[in-house]
Amino acid sequence: MIRNIISAFLLVSGTFFFIVGTVGILRFPDIYTRAHSSAKCDTLGTILTLLGLCVYNGFNAVSIKIMLIVAFIWITSPTATHIITKAQYEYERRIR
């Protein structure tokens, strides 16, 4: 019972951050603020959602694989966002 409540809370929190990130992408004016919104919210939303699945599933081999996916996303998502915004900055700098 308590495991279901914790996993539901994590899943709802993850969904909330996905929605906030989507609103940020639609509302912010330039690529840098949009990238910031998407990087922060999508990373946190994905991690909370996967942790909710981990809690719901219990401790087994699948949970260990999910935790490895969480670690991979934690590293790659901000790195990819940084490279995308750096490429946009270099592009804008060369145009001027």
ZALUMKOL-861779 format. One record per residue (C-alpha): x, y, z; chain; residue in three letters. Coordinates in nm, 4 decimals, padded with zeros to 6 digits. Layout:
<vopas>
+----------+----------+----------+--------+--------+
!        u !        v !        w ! chaine ! residu !
+----------+----------+----------+--------+--------+
!        X !        Y !        Z !      A !    ALA !
...
+----------+----------+----------+--------+--------+
</vopas>
This chain:
<vopas>
+----------+----------+----------+--------+--------+
!        u !        v !        w ! chaine ! residu !
+----------+----------+----------+--------+--------+
!  00.0000 !  00.0000 !  00.0000 !      A !    MET !
!  00.2693 !  00.2492 !  00.0982 !      A !    ILE !
!  00.4772 !  00.1481 ! -00.2048 !      A !    ARG !
!  00.1835 !  00.2325 ! -00.4319 !      A !    ASN !
!  00.1433 !  00.5748 ! -00.2721 !      A !    ILE !
!  00.5130 !  00.6586 ! -00.3061 !      A !    ILE !
!  00.5279 !  00.5375 ! -00.6662 !      A !    SER !
!  00.2106 !  00.7300 ! -00.7538 !      A !    ALA !
!  00.3570 !  01.0445 ! -00.5995 !      A !    PHE !
!  00.6794 !  01.0045 ! -00.7992 !      A !    LEU !
!  00.4903 !  00.9363 ! -01.1228 !      A !    LEU !
!  00.2622 !  01.2377 ! -01.0748 !      A !    VAL !
!  00.5624 !  01.4566 ! -00.9878 !      A !    SER !
!  00.7433 !  01.3390 ! -01.2999 !      A !    GLY !
!  00.4381 !  01.4135 ! -01.5131 !      A !    THR !
!  00.4123 !  01.7594 ! -01.3558 !      A !    PHE !
!  00.7704 !  01.8406 ! -01.4536 !      A !    PHE !
!  00.7095 !  01.7138 ! -01.8076 !      A !    PHE !
!  00.4107 !  01.9484 ! -01.8370 !      A !    ILE !
!  00.6035 !  02.2441 ! -01.6943 !      A !    VAL !
!  00.8877 !  02.1783 ! -01.9393 !      A !    GLY !
!  00.6451 !  02.1657 ! -02.2298 !      A !    THR !
!  00.4869 !  02.4948 ! -02.1271 !      A !    VAL !
!  00.8349 !  02.6455 ! -02.0979 !      A !    GLY !
!  00.9259 !  02.5334 ! -02.4490 !      A !    ILE !
!  00.6081 !  02.6881 ! -02.5865 !      A !    LEU !
!  00.6250 !  03.0148 ! -02.3905 !      A !    ARG !
!  00.9907 !  03.1160 ! -02.3701 !      A !    PHE !
!  01.1235 !  03.3511 ! -02.6391 !      A !    PRO !
!  01.4638 !  03.2177 ! -02.7476 !      A !    ASP !
!  01.6536 !  02.8924 ! -02.7787 !      A !    ILE !
!  01.8576 !  02.9412 ! -02.4627 !      A !    TYR !
!  01.5634 !  02.9746 ! -02.2254 !      A !    THR !
!  01.3775 !  02.6978 ! -02.4081 !      A !    ARG !
!  01.6776 !  02.4689 ! -02.3807 !      A !    ALA !
!  01.7103 !  02.5486 ! -02.0105 !      A !    HIS !
!  01.3452 !  02.4687 ! -01.9529 !      A !    SER !
!  01.3549 !  02.1462 ! -02.1481 !      A !    SER !
!  01.6826 !  02.0253 ! -01.9990 !      A !    ALA !
!  01.5889 !  02.0831 ! -01.6368 !      A !    LYS !
!  01.2296 !  01.9681 ! -01.6528 !      A !    CYS !
!  01.2757 !  01.6725 ! -01.8849 !      A !    ASP !
!  01.5692 !  01.5385 ! -01.6862 !      A !    THR !
!  01.3879 !  01.5724 ! -01.3550 !      A !    LEU !
!  01.0601 !  01.4409 ! -01.4991 !      A !    GLY !
!  01.2294 !  01.1369 ! -01.6489 !      A !    THR !
!  01.4216 !  01.0597 ! -01.3326 !      A !    ILE !
!  01.1155 !  01.0930 ! -01.1090 !      A !    LEU !
!  00.9077 !  00.8776 ! -01.3424 !      A !    THR !
!  01.1719 !  00.6066 ! -01.3591 !      A !    LEU !
!  01.2187 !  00.6152 ! -00.9820 !      A !    LEU !
!  00.8421 !  00.5751 ! -00.9452 !      A !    GLY !
!  00.8598 !  00.2661 ! -01.1642 !      A !    LEU !
!  01.1523 !  00.1404 ! -00.9583 !      A !    CYS !
!  00.9610 !  00.1792 ! -00.6326 !      A !    VAL !
!  00.6517 !  00.0156 ! -00.7793 !      A !    TYR !
!  00.8508 ! -00.2801 ! -00.9137 !      A !    ASN !
!  01.0484 ! -00.3421 ! -00.5950 !      A !    GLY !
!  01.4120 ! -00.4398 ! -00.5712 !      A !    PHE !
!  01.5090 ! -00.6835 ! -00.8460 !      A !    ASN !
!  01.7144 ! -00.6981 ! -01.1665 !      A !    ALA !
!  01.4747 ! -00.4687 ! -01.3519 !      A !    VAL !
!  01.5126 ! -00.2001 ! -01.0850 !      A !    SER !
!  01.8898 ! -00.2145 ! -01.1179 !      A !    ILE !
!  01.8569 ! -00.1658 ! -01.4940 !      A !    LYS !
!  01.6216 !  00.1284 ! -01.4371 !      A !    ILE !
!  01.8735 !  00.2853 ! -01.1993 !      A !    MET !
!  02.1440 !  00.2499 ! -01.4659 !      A !    LEU !
!  01.9132 !  00.4257 ! -01.7116 !      A !    ILE !
!  01.8608 !  00.7039 ! -01.4545 !      A !    VAL !
!  02.2365 !  00.7477 ! -01.4210 !      A !    ALA !
!  02.2773 !  00.7563 ! -01.7990 !      A !    PHE !
!  02.0037 !  01.0187 ! -01.8410 !      A !    ILE !
!  02.1455 !  01.2242 ! -01.5529 !      A !    TRP !
!  02.4749 !  01.2535 ! -01.7413 !      A !    ILE !
!  02.3662 !  01.2725 ! -02.1055 !      A !    THR !
!  02.0668 !  01.5054 ! -02.1002 !      A !    SER !
!  02.2422 !  01.8168 ! -01.9615 !      A !    PRO !
!  02.5472 !  01.7432 ! -02.1769 !      A !    THR !
!  02.3387 !  01.7220 ! -02.4932 !      A !    ALA !
!  02.1570 !  02.0440 ! -02.4062 !      A !    THR !
!  02.4874 !  02.2202 ! -02.3458 !      A !    HIS !
!  02.6222 !  02.1090 ! -02.6845 !      A !    ILE !
!  02.3044 !  02.2172 ! -02.8648 !      A !    ILE !
!  02.3072 !  02.5642 ! -02.7078 !      A !    THR !
!  02.6803 !  02.6009 ! -02.7713 !      A !    LYS !
!  02.6260 !  02.5158 ! -03.1382 !      A !    ALA !
!  02.3504 !  02.7774 ! -03.1579 !      A !    GLN !
!  02.5776 !  03.0344 ! -02.9939 !      A !    TYR !
!  02.8578 !  02.9624 ! -03.2422 !      A !    GLU !
!  02.6114 !  02.9843 ! -03.5303 !      A !    TYR !
!  02.4798 !  03.3223 ! -03.4125 !      A !    GLU !
!  02.8328 !  03.4490 ! -03.3564 !      A !    ARG !
!  02.9382 !  03.3612 ! -03.7125 !      A !    ARG !
!  02.6354 !  03.5288 ! -03.8676 !      A !    ILE !
!  02.7138 !  03.8651 ! -03.7079 !      A !    ARG !
+----------+----------+----------+--------+--------+
</vopas>
